[in-house]
């Protein structure tokens, strides 16, 4: 029975999470309960619990994780400044004479908003409130409109600066160090968040290109589903000024944040500080700043950051207890016994993460599943950057997949009641196919994720 305790622990944690209990307390409470049982039965090594204070101190003093509240602040401030609403209106006028033009505008704004906020729920809800009524009012197919919004909203999972990539980078860095120790390698080299940011650029742009191609195909072969919304572009000096005023500032902010990371001028944490300050400046410039709004943004930032760090601590305890029961060795044996070696192990991990994405949020999966499987996969020779991007796109795909995709729930909450849920499900299917195709492309050509980091940091 003792050899199955890690599997029982994992199953109980997933079951309690599905019952709706808070993630941090579920991870910590269940792990402590199992550790107590293990100590009484003599099946658990108490040395792992002794390591907990050092692990907690390491989490709270981790400079990389300081980027989390700063990027959350940046995203919430830009969301509440109504920059996306103005940008969508102007791009809608620019692409209005083109069939599918409003869909193109939604994809562009969704991409910029995803890069600005880095939070899937915030992007989907914001785009649902400002884009869905406009698309339906202009005769767009409800399924195309809802599918486009859900798909572009989940780009916040993969397009940097993404909160998901920051968290994933920290977990993978720890897993990479464990894998090196297992192989007898003592090296200070780790997986940096900057590597994941750079590695995500090409796959993220391929996804956006795929969305554009699909929207173009619909506009060509089903013009009634994506009609033009006006006859000509109002290219007056006033319109051009309004367009540039809505497009350039957030674009320059994103370029400043990512550019400072790519050129090595700033660490991700320092770049997050630039982003937070820049979002404040933009809110003032757009006349959307007030002390009340600043209080709301700071409250939201505090709530999200507190939740993430509590989950960090609970996940660290879960990881230690899982390893104390010999879970890491069990996973290693299972992967080594699979026919097909690394390919079968990766396929199994991707399938498990995809299925768990129906019922668990990305934070839960990152902290529960990744610390278990990543050290074993990395020890088998899997590239850490490629693994991180594969996991991120996989989770992004699961967030779209009916019937439990989180993006569908977010949009359902703000969509008009007359829009049937089955229409939402129907609308996301083509975008799921696109994302699975990109995932397959990455599996066949890992260089899509690893080439750019090698060229820049090589």
Beta strands, then each sheet from edge to edge (+ up, - down):
end
